[in-house]
């Protein structure tokens, strides 16, 4: 990433609470116009990192620059350049969607006419124009989160922080929010997204940092992280549940790696480097051993498998 302008740059961040370090040498660099994912389980340090980067917490050690400003020396300048969507909505349930946006516009020192114009613009952008006059208490989960995003964009921030934006939403509402986030990227915003959902990071992020115990343990594009598992994965389903253990021994002999077996699903999976050669060898060996196969496929690993691989290695 040499030569690129970094909208978010953190080095060596440390933050402790009660003798425990929530951040322990956290590093991050996000170039302008990118969507960068912070991926990790609860307690990994993602939300603490966001709170430090947005000046809501001061680190015990380390440096932060956001939108060209030093977060310690110029916190007001950082706040003026960013938007933050937290895990909990900050909407007035009694007011309508339009009234909420106009209220936040006035709080950000927009004039009455400009706040009204901006509200109308954002309602259209996030597909909320038809519901604009309805009280927010009647909005679905996905509509509320889209309205939350609209509120964050009242001032057209350079950098937008989305802290687990789809937690608790059903799949349809989550898809609505994903579509809204994609529209932000089209407008040139830099987005930092924290999430526990690997599918969410895979779909939205240009690059991903895997966070564990307060530090980044791996970073790259979704494809680069998947390569860490060791190439492709061969998945197969045997016809009889009682044949899973024997099939696992045959597969290991054919490819030289021990497969992960799920007897209940009659499924085995094993990493392979030569997808065609491995597929041919495994099917031939299983046929010779008299093990009937119901289904077989070679695929790329998922981010779930990458995360399990990384955390198992560190453990």
N, C-alpha and C positions, 0 to 999 in steps of 0.2 A: 504493500500500500504506500510505497515511497512516493513522495511528491503530492499526494492527495491532501486536501484540507480536512482536518479532523474536527468535526463539530462536537464530539465528545472525546475527551482524552483524560483517563485516570491512570495514575501510577502509584503502586504500593499502598493502596488504601487499607487502613486498619481501623476497626471500630469494635469496641468491646462493651458488653453489658453485664454487670455483676460478675466479673471475672471470666466470662466466656466471650470469645471473639466471634462476632457475627461476620466481620470481614477480616481476612488475614493475608494481606498482600494481594489485594484485588487489583488487576490491571484490565484496562479496556480502551480500545481505540475504534471510533465509529466515523467513517468518512461522510461528507455531506451528501444528502440525497439517498442514503441507504436505509434499509430496514434491518436492524440488528437484533437478534433474539438472545435473551438470557434465559437459559434452560436449566432447570434443576428442581429437586423436590422441595417440599416445605422445609424451612429451616436452613436452606442452603446459603442464604444471604442475599437473595435477589432483591427483595423489598428494601432491605437496609441499604443496598447499593444505590437504588433509585432515590431513596431519601437523602443520601449524601450528595448524589449528583445534582439533585434539584434544590440543594441548600437547606433542606428541612432538618438535616443533621450535620454537625461538624465532625469530620473524621479525627481520630486520635493521631493518625499519621498519614502521610501521602499527599498527593496533589491532584486537583481536579480543574480542568478547563472545559467550559461548555459554551458553544457559540462564540468562541474567541475571548471569553472572559474568565478570569481566575475566580473560582467559586468562593474562596476564602476572602480575597481582597475586594471583589466586586459582586457580592451576592444579589444586590438589587438589579444589576445589569443582566445577570443570568436569569433571574425570575422574569424579567421583561421579555426575554427571548424564547421562553419555553412555554409549553403547555403540559399539564399533568392530568392523566386520567387514572385515579386510584381504584382500589378494589371495591369501594363503596360509593354509590351515587350521591351527588351533592345537589339534587334537584328538589324543588318545592312541589310536593304532590298535589297541592290545591290549584296551583297555577297551570295554565295551558302550556304546551310546548313553546308556542310563540312568546308567551309572557315570560317564561323562564329565560329564553335567549335574550329578549329585550332587557330583562333585569340584569343579567350578567354583562350585557353590553354597556349599560349605564354604570355598573360597578367598575368597568374598565375605562370609564371616562369618555365613552362615546356620546355624542349628542343624541337627542331623541330621534331625529330623522335618520341618522347614521345607524343607530342601534336597531331601528325598525327595518332599514334596508338590509343590514347584515343578517338579521334574524331570518328574513324572507329568503335570502340567498342560501343560507345554511339549511333551512328546512327543505328546500328544493334539492340541494346537493345530497342530503342523506335520506331522501324518500319519505319525508315526514310532512309534506305540505298538506295532504288531505287530513291529517290528524292534528294540524297546528292549533286548532281552537279547542281541542279536547283537553280536559285535565290530565296531568301526567299519571294520576292514580289509576287511570284506565288503560295505560300503555302496557304492552307486553314487555317481557324482559329484554328482547332484542331491540325494541323501539327505545326503551330507556337508555340502553347503552349507546345507541346511535345518537340520541339527544345529548348524552354525556360528551361524546366525541365532538359534536357540534359546538357545545359550550367551550371545549378546549381550544377551538379554532376561531373564537370570536376575534382575537387579535392577530390571526395568521402567524403563529409562532414558527421560528426557524427549526426548533427541535421539539419533538413531541414524545413524552414518556407515557407508555401504556403499561400499567402494572396489573398483570393478570386480568385483562379486560373481559374475558369470557367465563370467568369462574362462576359456576352455579347456573349457567345458561343451558337450555336444551340444545340439541344439535341444530335445529332450524335457526334459533336465535343466534347461535355461535356463527353459523354461516353468514347471517346478515351482518354481523360485526366484522367478519373477515372481509366481506365485500366493501364495507365502509373504510376499513384500513387500507385496502388496495387503492381506493380512490384518493387517499391522502398522499400516497407515494406518487401518484400521477401529478400531483400539485407541487412536487419538489421538496416536500418536507423530509427531514431526517427523523426516523422513528426508532426508539429503543423499546422493545417489547419483552416483558418478562412473562413467562408462562410455564405451567407444569405439563401442558399438553404438547406432546411431541409432534402430533399431526399439525397443530397450529404453527409451530416453529418451522416445520418443513414447508408448509404452504405459503407462509408470509415472509420469512426472513431471507435476505441475501446471504448473510453470514450468521453463525450461531456461536455463542460462547457457552460451554457447559460449565456450570458453577456447582461446586461441592465444597462444603465446610469453609465458605467465605473466600474462595479463590477460584480462578478459572483453571480448569484441568484440561481443557481441549478447546480449540477454536478453528473454524473453517466454514466453508460452504456446506450445505446439507450433503452434497455429493462427496466432498472431501472427508467429512466425518463418517459417512457410511463406509468409505474405503478403509477406515481404521479397523473394521471388523474382519477384513481380509478378503475383499472381493465379493463374489456372489454367494448366495445361499441356495442349496438344493433342498427343496421340500418334497416329501412324499408321504402318501397315505397308504397303508397296507390294508388289505381286505379284512383280515382277521385280527382282533385285538391281541390274541394270544401269540401272534407272530412278531410283535413289536421288538421284543428283546433279541430274537434271532436275526431280524432284519437289521437291527442296530449293529450287531457283530459283523454281518455281511458288508454293510455300508462302510464301516470303519476299515475293514480289510481292503475294500476297493479304493478308497480315497486317502487312507492314512490319517484320518481325523475322526475323533469320537463324536457322533451326532448327539443332539439333544432330543430325547424321546418323550412323547406324551402318550401314554398307553390309553388313556381315556378317549383321546381323539384319534388314536391309531396313527399318529403323525410323528415323523422324524425330520429333523433339519440339521444340515451340516454345511460349514463354509467350504467353498471350492474356488480354485483359481482358474482352472480350464473348464469352462461351463459345458462345452460340448463333449469333451473327453470324459469328464466326470460323469455326466448324465449317461453316456454310452456304457461306461464301465459299471456303474451302479446297477443299471437295468439288466445288463447281461449277467452280473453276479447274482442278482436276486432271482432271475429266471432259472439260472443253473441250480440255485439253492431251493427252488420250488416255493418261493415266497411270492404270493399274488399281490400285485400293486393296483390300487384303485385310482390313484391320481399322482401326478408328479409334475414339478415345475422348478425352473431355475429363475431366481429373482434377485433384485437388489435388496440389501438389508434395510430395515426400517430404522428410524431414529430411536425407537424403543430399544431395539437390539444394540444400537451403538451405546446408548446410555447404560444399559445393563453390562455391556462389555467393559466400558470405562470404569464404572464403579466396582465391578468385580476385580479388575486389575489393581485398583488402588487399595482395595480391601486386602 
